[in-house]
Amino acid sequence: MAEEFGIARRTARKVINALIAEGLVYTVRNIGTFVADPKTGGPPERIEPGDDQGRPEGQPAPAE
């Protein structure tokens, strides 16, 4: 990231740490840094196939 934006690695690290402190991103050791779930400030909850994807909040599930 530092190379891409032409900034020092230390500056990039400070920015990432600030984003972590604000709950906007989270890190997984040896994996990377990811955008946080806005509701929890951490990883999104696991979504299983058939969950409420694509349905507006508050709408009931269709009858099967």
Contacts in CASP RR format, 6 or more apart in sequence:
PFRMAT RR
TARGET T0000
AUTHOR 0000-0000-0000
METHOD contacts of the structure
MODEL  1
MAEEFGIARRTARKVINALIAEGLVYTVRNIGTFVADPKTGGPPERIEPG
DDQGRPEGQPAPAE
1 12 0 8 1.000
2 8 0 8 1.000
2 9 0 8 1.000
2 11 0 8 1.000
2 12 0 8 1.000
5 12 0 8 1.000
16 25 0 8 1.000
16 27 0 8 1.000
16 33 0 8 1.000
19 25 0 8 1.000
20 26 0 8 1.000
20 27 0 8 1.000
20 33 0 8 1.000
23 36 0 8 1.000
23 41 0 8 1.000
23 42 0 8 1.000
24 35 0 8 1.000
24 36 0 8 1.000
24 41 0 8 1.000
25 33 0 8 1.000
25 34 0 8 1.000
25 35 0 8 1.000
25 36 0 8 1.000
26 33 0 8 1.000
26 34 0 8 1.000
26 36 0 8 1.000
26 41 0 8 1.000
26 42 0 8 1.000
26 43 0 8 1.000
27 33 0 8 1.000
27 34 0 8 1.000
28 34 0 8 1.000
28 43 0 8 1.000
34 43 0 8 1.000
36 42 0 8 1.000
36 43 0 8 1.000
37 43 0 8 1.000
37 44 0 8 1.000
37 45 0 8 1.000
47 53 0 8 1.000
52 61 0 8 1.000
55 61 0 8 1.000
END
